[in-house]
Amino acid sequence: MKFFELTELSSPMPYLLRVLEIVGLRGSYTQQARFVILALWSVLIIVIPKVFLGYRGQIDLMIRGLSELVFQLHQHVRMAIIYWQMAELEEIVKILKKVFNNVRATGLDGELNNMVDETNRKVDRSAKMYSIYVTIAVNVFFICPVLQTVAVCFINRNRNATESIDYILTMEQEFYGLNIHKNLLHYAIFEFCIGIVHYWTAVSFTLGGIVVYCPIAYIMLIFKMVTTRLEKLHRLSGAALQHEVSNVIDLHLDGLKCIEHLERIVTLPMLSQLFAFVLILSLMVLYIRNNLDLNAVSLAVLLIVVTAETYKICDLTTNLSMESFAVADAIYNSTDWYRLPADTQKALSMMLLRAQKREGVTAAKFSYMDIERFGKVVQTSYSIYIVLKDSI
């Protein structure tokens, strides 16, 4: 990946931090003003018209418009919370820098250095791949309806002028009194204004994903380094053993502190994620089932990316919990701790007790985000869909 090329392997998540600065979630007040302006523009162009200007009267169009509104509101809520909790992300960065510097400075093991370098490359590559994926999705979401409208206008250019043609909108809504469904000039104005919002939303969507992914990937790295060092304790003795045990405990505590900071950043966005996913999935499936037409294309793209994001977040947090439990397994199974000195056994027993507690990301402390939760949310969405289908 050549854009924002990774040049400093000792710096954690440089791509994420750079994008946060560009968007305005991090940096000077001038940079932060950029974020506020774009957020207000999104509210002006999409949220206010959808909430106050209504729809064209058809129940299917109202369902589509409401599902799109839920998606937009979720993005605004998530980005506002991330903006409010940026200090927590900075604390995670500080801890990671300390961990990386300790690994580089002590030169304990080439394996640990390789783990850091490999994780940096993997996280950087994955974050950029996710950005490309969202870019492709937003282009399909925005460009397809415009191209479809151009095609409709071209095919019907010789039709009687009294016959009306409905243009295909990227989002179903009214727009401050403009006849965006019939008037080509009004349609072009609307698509230009909303196009800016779509690409801003794509950036917000990308950030919402990698703000969760990048810290989790590095926290998992910390737990893996703890496990690796625990497996080699039996090679040491005396003062060297005590020093290594102390360092391993500190490293484990660093990982737990990172989880605490991450939890403060994303716990409320995760609750919003679950609610939004249930509503979006049930409403969008209901609309697409009843309207297999050109308007359903962009909605299907939105449905796919929301479902994929929710699944990936649940998968990541499941893996995080597994890595935290692996520390307990390493203490009990791999280090022959019962043969170690009494003071070392006591220190490891406390660490073992702490490592047996489940760690992960929750939705407002109500439930852990994991694959099991994803399955239950899908079931709930299907139940709501069935109720709506039978009622409408």
C-alpha positions in Angstrom: 0.0 0.0 0.0 1.7 3.2 -1.2 -0.7 5.7 0.3 0.4 6.8 3.8 3.2 4.3 3.5 4.3 2.7 6.7 7.8 4.0 7.3 8.2 3.7 11.1 7.6 0.2 12.5 8.0 1.4 16.1 5.0 3.7 15.9 1.6 2.1 16.6 -1.3 2.5 14.2 0.1 5.5 12.2 -2.5 5.2 9.5 -5.4 5.5 11.9 -3.8 8.5 13.6 -3.1 10.2 10.3 -6.7 9.8 9.1 -8.0 11.1 12.4 -6.0 14.2 11.9 -7.2 14.7 8.3 -10.8 14.3 9.3 -10.4 16.6 12.3 -10.9 14.2 15.2 -7.4 14.8 16.3 -5.0 17.7 16.2 -5.5 21.5 16.5 -8.8 23.3 16.9 -8.6 24.4 13.2 -8.4 20.7 12.2 -11.3 19.8 14.6 -13.4 22.6 13.0 -13.3 20.5 9.8 -15.0 17.6 11.5 -17.7 19.9 13.0 -18.4 21.6 9.7 -18.7 18.2 7.8 -20.9 16.8 10.6 -23.3 19.8 10.4 -23.4 19.6 6.6 -24.5 16.0 6.9 -27.2 16.9 9.4 -28.4 19.8 7.1 -28.5 17.7 3.9 -29.8 14.3 5.2 -31.0 14.3 8.8 -33.2 17.4 8.9 -35.0 16.6 5.6 -35.6 13.0 6.6 -36.9 14.0 10.0 -39.0 17.1 9.1 -39.8 17.1 5.4 -41.4 13.6 5.2 -41.6 11.2 2.2 -43.7 10.7 -0.8 -46.5 9.0 1.0 -45.8 5.4 0.0 -45.1 3.0 3.0 -42.3 1.3 1.2 -40.5 4.6 0.6 -41.0 5.6 4.2 -39.4 2.3 5.3 -36.5 2.9 3.0 -36.1 6.4 4.2 -36.2 5.4 7.9 -33.6 2.7 7.5 -31.3 5.2 5.9 -32.0 7.7 8.6 -31.1 5.1 11.3 -27.8 4.4 9.5 -26.9 8.1 9.4 -27.9 8.8 13.0 -25.7 5.8 14.1 -22.7 7.3 12.2 -23.2 10.7 13.9 -23.6 9.1 17.4 -20.6 6.9 16.9 -18.3 9.7 15.6 -19.5 12.2 18.3 -18.6 9.7 21.0 -15.2 8.9 19.5 -14.5 12.6 19.2 -15.5 13.0 22.9 -13.3 10.1 23.9 -10.1 10.9 21.9 -8.1 11.3 25.1 -8.7 7.6 25.8 -7.3 6.7 22.4 -4.2 8.9 23.1 -3.7 6.9 26.3 -3.8 3.6 24.3 -1.2 5.1 22.0 1.1 6.1 24.9 0.9 2.6 26.4 1.6 0.9 23.1 4.6 3.2 22.5 6.0 2.3 25.9 5.6 -1.4 25.2 7.2 -1.1 21.8 10.1 0.9 23.2 10.7 -1.6 26.0 10.8 -4.4 23.4 13.2 -2.5 21.2 15.4 -1.3 24.1 15.9 -4.5 26.0 16.3 -6.6 23.0 15.0 -9.5 25.0 14.1 -11.7 22.1 14.2 -11.3 18.4 10.9 -13.2 18.3 9.2 -10.3 20.2 10.6 -7.7 17.8 9.4 -9.8 14.9 5.9 -10.0 16.4 5.8 -6.2 16.8 7.0 -5.6 13.2 4.6 -8.2 11.8 1.6 -6.9 13.7 2.4 -3.3 12.6 2.5 -4.4 8.9 -0.7 -6.5 9.3 -2.6 -3.7 11.0 -1.5 -1.1 8.5 -2.3 -3.3 5.6 -5.7 -4.4 6.9 -6.8 -0.8 7.8 -5.9 0.3 4.3 -7.7 -2.7 2.7 -10.8 -1.8 4.8 -10.6 1.8 3.5 -10.5 0.5 -0.1 -13.4 -1.8 0.6 -15.5 1.1 1.9 -14.4 3.3 -1.0 -15.6 0.7 -3.5 -18.9 0.3 -1.6 -19.6 4.1 -1.4 -18.9 4.5 -5.1 -21.3 1.7 -6.0 -23.9 3.2 -3.5 -23.6 6.7 -5.0 -22.7 6.3 -8.6 -25.1 3.4 -9.5 -28.3 5.5 -8.9 -26.8 8.4 -10.9 -25.8 6.2 -13.8 -29.3 4.5 -13.7 -30.9 7.9 -13.9 -28.7 9.0 -16.8 -29.6 5.7 -18.6 -33.4 6.3 -17.9 -33.1 9.8 -19.3 -31.3 8.6 -22.3 -33.7 5.8 -23.1 -36.7 8.1 -22.6 -35.3 11.2 -24.3 -37.9 11.0 -27.2 -40.8 10.4 -24.9 -43.7 12.8 -24.7 -42.8 15.7 -22.4 -46.1 15.2 -20.5 -45.0 11.8 -19.4 -43.1 12.0 -16.1 -40.0 10.1 -15.3 -39.0 9.3 -11.7 -35.3 9.8 -11.1 -33.5 7.2 -9.0 -32.2 8.8 -5.8 -29.3 7.6 -3.7 -31.4 8.2 -0.7 -35.2 8.5 -0.4 -36.2 11.9 1.0 -37.5 15.4 0.1 -35.0 18.2 -0.2 -36.1 21.8 0.8 -38.9 22.1 -1.7 -36.9 21.1 -4.8 -38.6 18.6 -7.2 -35.7 16.2 -7.1 -37.8 13.3 -8.4 -38.8 14.9 -11.7 -36.7 18.0 -12.4 -33.2 17.1 -13.7 -31.6 20.4 -12.5 -33.0 19.9 -9.0 -31.9 16.3 -9.1 -28.3 17.3 -10.0 -28.2 19.9 -7.2 -29.4 17.3 -4.7 -27.0 14.6 -5.8 -24.1 17.1 -5.7 -24.9 18.1 -2.1 -25.6 14.6 -0.9 -22.5 13.2 -2.7 -20.3 15.2 -0.3 -22.3 13.7 2.6 -21.9 10.2 1.2 -18.2 10.4 1.0 -17.9 12.0 4.5 -20.1 9.2 5.8 -17.8 6.6 4.1 -14.9 8.2 6.0 -16.8 8.1 9.3 -17.8 4.5 8.6 -14.2 3.5 8.0 -13.0 5.3 11.1 -15.7 3.6 13.2 -14.3 0.3 12.1 -10.6 0.8 12.4 -10.9 2.6 15.7 -12.1 -0.7 17.0 -9.8 -3.0 14.9 -6.4 -1.3 15.4 -6.4 -1.2 19.2 -7.8 -4.7 19.5 -5.1 -6.0 17.2 -2.4 -4.4 19.3 -3.9 -5.6 22.6 -4.0 -9.1 21.2 -0.3 -8.6 20.4 0.4 -7.7 24.0 -1.3 -10.8 25.3 0.6 -12.9 22.8 3.9 -11.4 24.0 2.9 -12.1 27.6 2.2 -15.7 26.6 5.5 -16.0 24.8 7.5 -14.7 27.7 5.6 -16.9 30.2 6.5 -20.0 28.2 10.2 -19.2 28.7 10.2 -18.5 32.4 11.5 -22.0 33.2 14.8 -21.1 31.5 15.5 -18.4 34.1 16.4 -18.5 37.8 17.3 -16.1 40.7 17.2 -12.4 40.1 16.7 -12.8 36.4 13.5 -14.8 37.0 12.1 -12.3 39.4 12.9 -9.4 37.1 11.2 -11.2 34.1 8.1 -12.1 36.1 7.8 -8.4 37.2 8.1 -7.3 33.6 5.6 -9.9 32.4 3.0 -8.8 35.0 3.5 -5.1 34.0 3.1 -6.1 30.3 -0.1 -7.9 31.1 -1.4 -4.9 33.1 -0.6 -2.7 30.1 -2.9 -4.9 28.0 -5.7 -4.7 30.6 -5.3 -0.9 30.8 -5.6 -0.7 27.0 -8.9 -2.7 27.2 -10.2 -0.3 29.8 -9.5 2.7 27.6 -10.9 1.0 24.6 -14.1 0.1 26.5 -14.6 3.8 27.4 -14.3 4.7 23.7 -16.5 2.1 22.1 -19.0 0.8 24.7 -21.7 3.3 23.8 -21.0 3.1 20.0 -21.4 -0.7 20.3 -24.8 -0.3 21.9 -25.7 2.0 19.1 -24.3 -0.5 16.6 -26.6 -3.3 17.9 -29.7 -1.1 17.9 -28.9 0.3 14.4 -28.1 -3.1 13.0 -31.4 -4.6 14.2 -33.4 -1.8 12.7 -31.5 -1.5 9.5 -31.5 -5.2 8.8 -35.2 -5.6 9.4 -36.3 -2.5 7.6 -34.0 -2.9 4.6 -34.8 -6.6 4.1 -38.5 -5.7 4.2 -38.0 -3.0 1.6 -35.8 -5.1 -0.7 -38.2 -8.0 -0.5 -41.2 -5.9 -1.6 -39.2 -3.8 -4.2 -36.7 -5.7 -6.3 -36.1 -2.7 -8.6 -33.3 -0.3 -9.4 -33.8 1.6 -6.1 -32.9 -1.6 -4.2 -29.3 -1.7 -5.5 -27.9 1.0 -3.3 -29.9 -0.2 -0.3 -28.5 -3.7 -0.8 -24.9 -2.3 -0.8 -25.7 -0.5 2.5 -27.1 -3.6 4.0 -24.1 -5.7 3.1 -21.5 -3.3 4.6 -23.5 -2.8 7.8 -23.8 -6.6 8.3 -20.2 -7.2 7.4 -19.0 -4.5 9.9 -21.1 -5.8 12.7 -19.9 -9.4 12.1 -16.3 -8.4 12.0 -16.5 -6.4 15.2 -18.0 -9.4 17.0 -15.4 -11.7 15.5 -12.6 -9.4 16.6 -13.8 -9.1 20.2 -14.3 -12.9 20.4 -10.7 -13.3 19.4 -9.6 -10.7 22.0 -11.4 -12.7 24.7 -9.7 -15.9 23.6 -6.2 -14.2 23.7 -6.9 -13.0 27.2 -7.8 -16.5 28.3 -4.7 -17.8 26.6 -2.6 -16.0 29.2 -4.2 -18.1 32.0 -3.6 -21.3 30.0 0.1 -20.3 29.4 0.6 -19.8 33.2 -1.0 -23.1 34.1 0.2 -25.3 31.3 3.4 -24.0 29.9 5.6 -22.6 32.7 5.8 -25.4 35.3 4.9 -22.7 37.8 4.6 -25.2 40.7 8.4 -25.8 40.4 9.2 -22.1 40.6 10.2 -20.2 43.8 7.4 -19.5 46.3 7.4 -15.7 45.7 7.3 -16.2 41.9 4.4 -18.7 42.4 2.5 -16.1 44.4 3.0 -13.4 41.8 1.9 -15.8 39.0 -1.2 -17.0 41.0 -2.5 -13.4 41.2 -1.9 -13.0 37.5 -3.6 -16.3 36.8 -6.6 -15.2 38.8 -6.8 -11.9 36.8 -6.3 -13.7 33.5 -9.3 -16.0 34.1 -11.7 -13.1 34.1 -13.2 -12.5 30.7 -11.9 -9.4 28.8 -13.5 -7.8 25.8 -15.7 -5.0 24.5 -19.2 -4.6 25.7 -22.3 -2.8 24.6 -22.8 -0.3 27.4 -21.8 -3.0 29.9 -25.0 -5.0 29.1 -23.4 -7.8 27.0 -20.1 -8.7 25.3 -19.8 -8.2 21.6 -19.0 -11.7 20.3 -20.2 -14.1 17.6 -22.9 -15.5 19.8 -24.3 -11.9 20.3 -24.2 -11.4 16.5 -26.3 -14.5 16.0 -28.8 -13.4 18.6 -29.1 -10.0 17.0 -29.7 -11.5 13.5 -32.4 -13.7 15.1 -34.0 -10.6 16.7 -33.8 -8.7 13.4 -35.6 -11.6 11.6 -38.3 -11.7 14.2 -38.9 -7.9 13.8 -39.0 -8.4 10.0 -41.6 -11.1 10.3 -43.8 -8.9 12.5 -43.5 -5.9 10.1 -44.1 -8.1 7.1 -47.3 -9.5 8.6 -48.5 -6.0 9.8 -47.9 -3.9 6.7 
